[in-house]
Amino acid sequence: MSAVIPKGGTGKSTMLRALASVALHRGYSVTLIDGDRRQNMSRWFQMLGDAGNRPDSLQLVSAMTPQEIVEAAVRHNSERSVVLIDTEGTTNDNLMAGLYAADIVVVPIYFALDDVTAAIQVTDHYIPLAVESRGRPLPTVFVLTKQTIIDGRARALTELRAIIQANGTPVAEHMLHNRVAYRDLQTGQTLYTPTEPDAKAIAESEGVFDDVLKTFIEATRHVA
């Protein structure tokens, strides 16, 4: 699973931390491939260890070249395992490597014109290039992130919603709202480790995880 968008600030790393939390809680072995020069996943991995919250089933690979990203994805992809590839929020070879190595691409979208435009750029330009290069389909799903009550009701965002829907890429039924629980992930927590976990954050993250899995399974069946 690769999280790709050539723009920062969309909640990409936060979404990956949430999905990793869900996968670990469900008993999957999880490998984080950090292909971002900012090394956000690497810092989270370290903080989890420092706080005593890092499961033995969580691994990290810092991959700073396209070859390292692809090789790590192949090496750690197995049954009952989830590989999460974090790419840089810009257009570069690491982004393309993340697409090439992925079984499914998750594109986070925040309701802002620049972010929606960047997401459409991924599906309309970079995904087709990756499909042509690897010679097999690449299922993709949009996930709305950093959502607020206003985002769901604002008429001013109607045009952005129309652009997303017109693109034809599946949109996850569940979304990630702007919650303190997601910001707390940056301090050495998973969604499940706080003394009082945020049940709403857990429910929506589990929903997104299931939506991504469903999209992948349906795409696999369609190819078969």
C-alpha positions, -999 to +999 in steps of 0.1 A: +000+000+000+015+033-011+003+068+001+011+092-027+004+128-034+029+153-048+020+179-021+026+182+016+001+191+042-027+167+031-025+144+062-006+117+044+018+107+072-010+109+097-032+087+076-004+061+074+001+061+112-037+055+116-037+027+091-006+011+107-023+013+141-054-005+128-033-032+110-012-039+141-042-041+163-057-067+139-026-088+141-009-080+109+028-076+106+035-041+095+065-026+076+068+011+072+089+021+042+100+057+047+108+072+014+104+108+025+135+129+031+117+144+062+117+108+077+083+113+094+077+076+097+112+070+111+106+096+138+073+080+147+089+045+149+116+059+172+091+077+194+070+045+197+101+027+210+110+055+234+075+055+248+073+017+251+044+015+226+062-001+197+049-037+189+074-063+179+054-068+147+062-033+135+093-028+113+108+003+096+129+006+065+144+039+056+146+039+018+161+069+002+164+058-034+138+043-058+157+010-059+156+008-021+119+014-020+111-013-046+134-038-030+120-032+005+084-036-007+092-069-024+112-082+005+085-075+032+054-083+012+040-116+025+008-132+038-007-114+069+016-085+063+009-049+055+036-027+038+030+010+040+051+032+017+054+069+026+066+090-002+077+126-003+051+153-009+067+163-042+072+149-077+103+128-078+116+093-086+108+081-051+071+089-057+072+069-089+090+040-071+063+040-045+036+037-072+056+010-090+059-011-059+024-007-046-006-032-047-029-002-041-024+035-039-042+056-012-044+093-021-053+116+008-074+146-001-080+178+019-107+202+007-085+228-008-081+235-045-043+229-046-047+196-028-076+184-050-056+194-081-025+175-068-047+144-062-061+145-097-026+149-111-017+116-094-046+096-109-045+112-143-008+114-149+014+094-125-008+063-121-010+057-158+028+060-161+033+035-133+007+011-149+025+013-182+059+007-166+049-023-145+024-038-170-004-044-146-033-024-131-029-003-100-061+002-080-064+036-064-087+051-037-092+087-024-094+092+013-107+125+027-085+137+055-085+165+081-123+169+077-145+192+098-182+196+102-180+227+080-163+208+052-192+184+050-218+212+047-201+241+031-217+251-002-184+267-013-168+233-015-195+219-038-173+225-069-143+206-053-165+177-044-178+176-080-142+176-093-134+146-071-165+127-081-160+134-118-125+120-117-139+085-113-115+073-087-133+055-058-137+075-027-135+058+006-168+057+024-152+067+057-130+097+062-105+110+088-117+140+107-096+167+123-091+151+157-066+155+186-061+117+185-044+120+152-021+147+163-012+126+194+001+099+170+032+121+165+041+118+202+048+081+203+013+067+204-008+044+183-046+049+182-050+022+208-022+030+233-036+060+252-052+054+286-085+066+271-084+059+233-106+080+210-133+056+200-144+079+171-109+081+157-105+043+159-139+037+143-132+060+113-097+047+109-109+011+109-135+021+084-109+036+061-087+005+064-117-017+055-126+006+026-090+003+012-090-034+016-124-037-001-112-016-031-081-038-034-101-071-033-127-058-058-099-046-082-082-080-079-115-098-087-121-076-117-087-084-131-092-121-126 
